[in-house]
């Protein structure tokens, strides 16, 4: 088990190496209205997803995916917020597509290929969609674009891996005009959710996300410092930190 954990941590660190080439010139930010409508219709306030509803609206989802697939960001013209909103929505929408294309299933992990080295070739590495004509994967969006280019740890609370222990899928699209507020709301909601983090002043049992990506959360202080920015119960310095088991069951 220790070897598997070390391999996974190596993978998570290594995934940030290199840059993505998923970009274009002369594009304009697409509308996320169709994705917003789908989310409001098929995702509850708490993030429970009606995948059967998405299947019924598969044609509408595909039209939205086709629109974003053909308009990757122009880094010279799009604002930082426009780019971030695009990539977060793309990650979440393509994750939903992945699930409904393989539905029914109990967990996104059921879609892993047969692995010789766990954590190196996963469902997240699967290139099942295109951005600007280039094959792409969820791993590339998360690690080579969102984490590497934007360096905002709140991203971890915005992207959804279709599992119960993940930060819930927000039931509205991310948009540039209110992105900062949306990201902060996601962080506050996740950190104060007792089903995902159990926080008291003297100890905190928190999500594995804070272990897997600890470096993202501790660039400007300790993990406790980061948690206290959003936690309603403030954690004392030196409090014991432990990590909860991760539930990979499908979030439906």
C-alpha positions as CSV (number, residue, x, y, z in Angstrom):
1,X,0.0,0.0,0.0
2,X,2.8,2.4,0.8
3,X,4.4,1.8,-2.6
4,X,1.1,2.6,-4.3
5,X,0.7,5.8,-2.4
6,X,4.2,6.9,-3.3
7,X,3.5,6.1,-6.9
8,X,0.3,8.2,-6.8
9,X,2.1,11.1,-5.2
10,X,4.9,10.9,-7.8
11,X,2.2,10.9,-10.5
12,X,0.4,14.0,-9.1
13,X,3.7,15.9,-8.8
14,X,4.9,14.8,-12.2
15,X,1.6,15.6,-14.0
16,X,2.4,19.3,-13.6
17,X,5.6,19.1,-15.6
18,X,5.5,20.4,-19.2
19,X,2.9,22.7,-20.7
20,X,-0.3,22.1,-22.6
21,X,-0.7,23.1,-26.2
22,X,-4.5,23.3,-26.0
23,X,-4.8,27.0,-27.1
24,X,-5.6,29.0,-30.2
25,X,-5.5,32.4,-31.7
26,X,-8.4,34.6,-32.7
27,X,-11.1,32.9,-30.7
28,X,-13.6,34.5,-28.5
29,X,-15.0,33.1,-25.3
30,X,-18.0,30.9,-25.9
31,X,-21.3,31.2,-24.1
32,X,-21.7,28.8,-21.1
33,X,-25.5,29.4,-21.0
34,X,-26.4,25.9,-22.3
35,X,-24.1,24.3,-19.7
36,X,-25.6,26.5,-17.0
37,X,-29.1,25.4,-18.0
38,X,-28.2,21.7,-17.9
39,X,-26.6,22.1,-14.5
40,X,-29.6,23.9,-13.0
41,X,-31.9,21.2,-14.4
42,X,-29.9,18.1,-13.5
43,X,-27.8,18.9,-10.5
44,X,-29.2,19.6,-7.0
45,X,-28.0,22.4,-4.7
46,X,-26.0,19.8,-2.8
47,X,-24.3,18.5,-5.9
48,X,-26.2,15.3,-6.5
49,X,-26.2,14.6,-10.2
50,X,-29.1,13.2,-12.2
51,X,-27.1,11.4,-14.9
52,X,-30.3,9.9,-16.4
53,X,-31.5,13.4,-16.9
54,X,-28.2,14.3,-18.6
55,X,-28.7,11.3,-20.9
56,X,-32.1,12.6,-21.9
57,X,-30.4,15.9,-22.7
58,X,-27.4,14.4,-24.3
59,X,-27.9,16.2,-27.6
60,X,-27.9,19.6,-25.8
61,X,-24.8,18.6,-23.9
62,X,-23.0,17.6,-27.1
63,X,-23.8,20.9,-28.7
64,X,-22.2,22.7,-25.8
65,X,-19.2,20.5,-25.9
66,X,-18.9,21.0,-29.7
67,X,-18.9,24.8,-29.1
68,X,-16.2,24.7,-26.5
69,X,-14.2,22.1,-28.4
70,X,-13.9,24.5,-31.4
71,X,-13.0,27.6,-29.4
72,X,-10.0,27.0,-27.1
73,X,-8.7,30.1,-25.3
74,X,-6.5,32.7,-27.0
75,X,-4.2,33.5,-24.2
76,X,-3.3,36.9,-25.6
77,X,-6.9,38.1,-25.8
78,X,-8.9,36.3,-23.2
79,X,-8.8,37.5,-19.6
80,X,-7.5,35.2,-16.9
81,X,-11.0,34.8,-15.6
82,X,-12.4,33.9,-19.0
83,X,-9.7,31.2,-19.5
84,X,-10.2,29.7,-16.0
85,X,-14.0,29.6,-16.4
86,X,-13.6,27.9,-19.8
87,X,-11.3,25.2,-18.4
88,X,-13.3,24.5,-15.3
89,X,-16.5,24.2,-17.3
90,X,-14.8,22.0,-19.9
91,X,-13.4,19.7,-17.2
92,X,-16.8,19.3,-15.5
93,X,-18.8,18.9,-18.7
94,X,-16.5,16.3,-20.2
95,X,-16.6,14.4,-16.9
96,X,-20.3,14.3,-17.2
97,X,-20.0,13.1,-20.8
98,X,-17.6,10.4,-19.7
99,X,-20.1,9.1,-17.1
100,X,-23.2,9.2,-19.3
101,X,-21.3,7.5,-22.2
102,X,-20.6,4.6,-19.8
103,X,-23.7,4.7,-17.6
104,X,-24.7,2.8,-15.5
105,X,-21.6,2.4,-13.3
106,X,-20.9,2.5,-9.6
107,X,-17.7,4.6,-9.7
108,X,-15.6,6.6,-12.2
109,X,-12.8,4.3,-11.1
110,X,-14.6,1.4,-12.8
111,X,-13.4,3.1,-16.1
112,X,-9.7,2.7,-15.3
113,X,-7.9,0.5,-17.8
114,X,-6.2,-2.6,-16.5
115,X,-3.2,-1.2,-14.8
116,X,0.3,-2.5,-14.3
117,X,1.3,0.7,-12.5
118,X,-1.6,2.2,-10.6
119,X,-1.8,6.0,-10.9
120,X,0.1,6.3,-14.1
121,X,-2.5,5.3,-16.6
122,X,-5.9,6.1,-15.3
123,X,-9.3,7.1,-16.6
124,X,-8.1,10.7,-16.2
125,X,-5.4,10.1,-18.8
126,X,-7.8,8.8,-21.4
127,X,-7.9,11.1,-24.4
128,X,-11.6,10.8,-25.2
129,X,-12.3,14.4,-26.5
130,X,-10.7,17.1,-28.6
131,X,-10.0,20.7,-27.9
132,X,-9.1,22.8,-31.0
133,X,-8.7,19.6,-33.0
134,X,-6.2,18.1,-30.6
135,X,-6.8,15.0,-28.5
136,X,-7.1,15.9,-24.8
137,X,-7.6,14.4,-21.4
138,X,-9.0,15.5,-18.1
139,X,-5.5,15.0,-16.6
140,X,-4.1,17.6,-19.0
141,X,-6.8,20.2,-18.2
142,X,-6.3,19.7,-14.4
143,X,-2.6,19.4,-14.1
144,X,-1.0,21.1,-17.1
145,X,-3.5,23.9,-17.4
146,X,-5.5,24.7,-14.3
147,X,-2.9,23.9,-11.6
148,X,0.1,25.0,-13.6
149,X,-1.0,28.1,-15.4
150,X,-3.4,29.7,-12.8
151,X,-1.9,28.6,-9.5
152,X,-5.2,29.1,-7.5
153,X,-5.8,26.3,-5.0
154,X,-9.6,27.0,-5.0
155,X,-9.6,25.3,-8.4
156,X,-9.7,22.0,-6.5
157,X,-13.1,22.9,-5.1
158,X,-14.5,23.8,-8.6
159,X,-13.6,20.7,-10.7
160,X,-15.6,17.5,-10.0
161,X,-14.6,13.9,-10.3
162,X,-18.1,12.4,-10.3
163,X,-17.6,11.0,-6.8
164,X,-19.2,11.6,-3.4
165,X,-16.0,12.7,-1.7
166,X,-15.2,15.2,-4.4
167,X,-16.2,18.8,-4.0
168,X,-19.8,18.9,-5.2
169,X,-20.5,19.8,-8.8
170,X,-21.8,23.4,-8.7
171,X,-25.3,23.7,-10.2
172,X,-24.4,26.7,-12.3
173,X,-21.7,27.3,-14.8
174,X,-18.6,29.3,-13.9
175,X,-18.4,32.6,-15.6
176,X,-15.7,35.2,-15.7
177,X,-17.8,38.1,-14.3
178,X,-18.3,36.3,-11.0
179,X,-15.5,33.7,-11.0
180,X,-13.7,34.9,-7.8
181,X,-16.9,34.8,-5.8
182,X,-17.9,31.4,-7.2
183,X,-14.5,29.9,-6.3
184,X,-14.5,31.3,-2.8
185,X,-18.1,30.0,-2.3
186,X,-16.9,26.5,-3.4
187,X,-14.0,26.6,-1.0
188,X,-16.1,27.7,1.9
189,X,-18.9,25.2,1.2
190,X,-16.5,22.3,0.8
191,X,-14.3,23.0,3.8
192,X,-17.3,23.5,6.1
193,X,-19.2,20.4,4.9
194,X,-19.0,17.9,7.8
195,X,-19.4,15.0,5.5
196,X,-16.1,15.9,3.8
197,X,-14.2,17.7,6.6
198,X,-14.6,17.3,10.4
199,X,-13.1,20.4,11.9
200,X,-12.7,21.5,15.6
201,X,-10.4,23.9,17.2
202,X,-8.0,21.2,18.4
203,X,-8.1,18.7,15.5
204,X,-9.2,18.4,12.0
205,X,-10.0,15.3,9.9
206,X,-10.0,16.6,6.4
207,X,-10.3,15.5,2.8
208,X,-7.6,13.5,1.1
209,X,-7.5,16.4,-1.4
210,X,-5.5,18.4,1.2
211,X,-3.0,15.6,1.4
212,X,-2.7,14.8,-2.4
213,X,-2.2,18.4,-3.3
214,X,-0.7,19.8,-0.1
215,X,1.8,21.8,-2.0
216,X,-0.9,23.8,-3.7
217,X,-2.4,24.8,-0.3
218,X,0.8,25.6,1.6
219,X,2.5,28.0,-0.8
220,X,1.6,31.0,1.4
221,X,1.5,29.4,4.8
222,X,0.6,26.2,6.5
223,X,-2.4,24.0,5.7
224,X,-4.1,25.2,8.9
225,X,-3.6,28.8,7.6
226,X,-5.4,27.9,4.4
227,X,-8.2,26.1,6.1
228,X,-8.8,28.9,8.5
229,X,-9.4,31.4,5.6
230,X,-12.7,29.6,5.0
231,X,-13.5,27.5,8.0
232,X,-16.2,28.8,10.3
233,X,-14.5,26.9,13.2
234,X,-11.0,28.2,13.5
235,X,-8.3,25.6,13.9
236,X,-5.6,26.3,16.5
237,X,-1.9,26.3,15.4
238,X,-0.4,22.9,16.0
239,X,-3.8,21.1,15.9
240,X,-3.7,17.5,14.9
241,X,-4.5,17.0,11.2
242,X,-5.6,13.7,9.8
243,X,-7.3,12.6,6.6
244,X,-10.6,11.0,5.9
245,X,-11.2,8.0,3.7
246,X,-12.2,8.9,0.1
247,X,-15.6,7.7,-1.2
248,X,-15.3,7.1,-4.9
249,X,-19.0,6.1,-5.3
250,X,-20.8,7.9,-8.1
251,X,-22.4,11.2,-7.0
252,X,-26.0,10.4,-7.9
